[in-house]
Amino acid sequence: MMLSRRNFILMAGTTAVIVAAGRAVIDLDKMPSTAIAAWSKVESTDSDIRKRVLSYAMLAPNPHNMQPWIVDLRQPRQIDLYCDRTRLLPETDPFSRQILIGHGAFLELLDLAASAAGHRTEITYFPKGEFGDRIDGRPVASIRLISDADREPDPLFQQILQRRSAKVPFDTTRPLRVEHGQGLTTAYTDPDCKLTVATDQPRVLGLQGVVQSGMEIELRTPRTYQESVNVMRIGAQEVNQHRNGIDLTGAPIGWGRLLGMVNREKLADPTSEAFQSGVTMYRDMAEATPAFAWMTTSNNTRSTQLAVGRAYARLNLKATALGVATHPMSQVLQEYAEMQSLQQGVLAMLGIPKGHTMQMLMRLGYVEQPDPSPRRDLQDLLLT
Ligand SMILES: Cc1cc2nc3c(=O)[nH]c(=O)nc-3n(C[C@H](O)[C@H](O)[C@H](O)COP(=O)(O)O)c2cc1C
């Protein structure tokens, strides 16, 4: 049958609508490109070197992606880093230990970016004194950038835009290669921050159970779980609006949202399907883990926490270079009362000496690189 011109136009129009609708279904609650623009639009052309290095520093891993950084640029040639105390996680991180690890990671990425720009850094931790049990308004660090023709670019700099926390199940058919485990131990040199990589079945299976129990405790403790629910960004619009927190994107979230099955109330309700599928997702990730690594320190001062963050950032970047995915799973390390008995159990299981602190625990394995997580605009962090 010959198509008339009118019918042809009608048919073409209908096809276009169907294709567009199909695209919309696939793209439902897709990660908005503006929310992750920081990963490709690094301000490497800014005439102020401080802004150039900061545009990399802000890609640092940090708990719940709160990005709790305030950067004061009002002193010429100096960067003063403060903690944004409106972005803390007091229930799950009561002493802000993890928040400070995130600051350490920020400093390490800043230093790597400085190396790539032919500068060395002079970083003074806590120039007005270390925090006590609570973070206060004093600076975390003061940084000076000094032009230095002798400073070689650190090769880990090249990994910053590729780095991720891979919050997905890993390939269960691929054990961690021995040379990759060994390669990770060369990521940093800080002798006070001990790294252990475990690939043996007893410890891997034990830790798979431990991280699930840790998550279970967090989920069943209303105030700690609610803290996470409060910072969930549900769907593309919320993710783009906040560009921080726990980003929930993708078509299943979109459909769940449209059908009224995924929203803040449902996610907070342990009897809901949304909650249950979160639990299942976590279990699947824990079980799809061929190796774990952990970092311990003999003391737990605020400066040590920054040093751990710097070491962890290097480890994450080294893993990226080796094609190894990393994913911190920190619940069991947290300091609130309900977690203490499980934590004591894991410290004993791993033979960690009394008085030492397990600062980071992470899954290791292989998986396709996931999408980056959102970042705010650099401008939002700056005091100028
Ligand atoms: C100290 C620390 C603890 C973390 N703990 C967890 C965790 O328990 N579970 C998790 O999924 N991610 C954890 N992360 C990863 C962050 O969620 C992640 O860095 C953040 O969402 C930003 O994503 P990105 O690392 O891919 O840029 C942790 C990161 C840091 C620095």
The ligand as an SDF file (V2000), in Angstrom:
LIG
                    3D

 31 33  0  0  0  0  0  0  0  0999 V2000
   35.3230    8.2040   55.7690 C   0  0  0  0  0  0  0  0  0  0  0  0
   34.4330    7.6890   54.6810 C   0  0  0  0  0  0  0  0  0  0  0  0
   33.4690    6.7340   54.9790 C   0  0  0  0  0  0  0  0  0  0  0  0
   32.6310    6.2440   53.9740 C   0  0  0  0  0  0  0  0  0  0  0  0
   31.7090    5.2700   54.2810 N   0  0  0  0  0  0  0  0  0  0  0  0
   30.8810    4.7880   53.3230 C   0  0  0  0  0  0  0  0  0  0  0  0
   29.9140    3.7820   53.6100 C   0  0  0  0  0  0  0  0  0  0  0  0
   29.7960    3.3030   54.7330 O   0  0  0  0  0  0  0  0  0  0  0  0
   29.1120    3.3490   52.6130 N   0  0  0  0  0  0  0  0  0  0  0  0
   29.2070    3.8550   51.3470 C   0  0  0  0  0  0  0  0  0  0  0  0
   28.4500    3.4420   50.4700 O   0  0  0  0  0  0  0  0  0  0  0  0
   30.1290    4.8070   51.0370 N   0  0  0  0  0  0  0  0  0  0  0  0
   30.9570    5.2760   51.9910 C   0  0  0  0  0  0  0  0  0  0  0  0
   31.8890    6.2330   51.6800 N   0  0  0  0  0  0  0  0  0  0  0  0
   31.9740    6.7330   50.3040 C   0  0  0  0  0  0  0  0  0  0  0  0
   31.1690    8.0090   50.1490 C   0  0  0  0  0  0  0  0  0  0  0  0
   29.8020    7.7350   50.2510 O   0  0  0  0  0  0  0  0  0  0  0  0
   31.5260    8.6470   48.8070 C   0  0  0  0  0  0  0  0  0  0  0  0
   32.8540    9.0880   48.8790 O   0  0  0  0  0  0  0  0  0  0  0  0
   30.6260    9.8190   48.4590 C   0  0  0  0  0  0  0  0  0  0  0  0
   29.3090    9.3970   48.2420 O   0  0  0  0  0  0  0  0  0  0  0  0
   31.1160   10.5200   47.1990 C   0  0  0  0  0  0  0  0  0  0  0  0
   31.1660    9.6050   46.1390 O   0  0  0  0  0  0  0  0  0  0  0  0
   32.5160    9.3440   45.3440 P   0  0  0  0  0  0  0  0  0  0  0  0
   33.5090    8.7970   46.3150 O   0  0  0  0  0  0  0  0  0  0  0  0
   32.1530    8.3240   44.2880 O   0  0  0  0  0  0  0  0  0  0  0  0
   32.9620   10.6360   44.7680 O   0  0  0  0  0  0  0  0  0  0  0  0
   32.7530    6.7300   52.6560 C   0  0  0  0  0  0  0  0  0  0  0  0
   33.7370    7.6900   52.3610 C   0  0  0  0  0  0  0  0  0  0  0  0
   34.5700    8.1680   53.3570 C   0  0  0  0  0  0  0  0  0  0  0  0
   35.6240    9.1870   53.0270 C   0  0  0  0  0  0  0  0  0  0  0  0
  1  2  1  0
  2  3  1  0
  2 30  2  0
  3  4  2  0
  4  5  1  0
  4 28  1  0
  5  6  2  0
  6  7  1  0
  6 13  1  0
  7  8  2  0
  7  9  1  0
  9 10  1  0
 10 11  2  0
 10 12  1  0
 12 13  2  0
 13 14  1  0
 14 15  1  0
 14 28  1  0
 15 16  1  0
 16 17  1  0
 16 18  1  0
 18 19  1  0
 18 20  1  0
 20 21  1  0
 20 22  1  0
 22 23  1  0
 23 24  1  0
 24 25  2  0
 24 26  1  0
 24 27  1  0
 28 29  2  0
 29 30  1  0
 30 31  1  0
M  END
$$$$
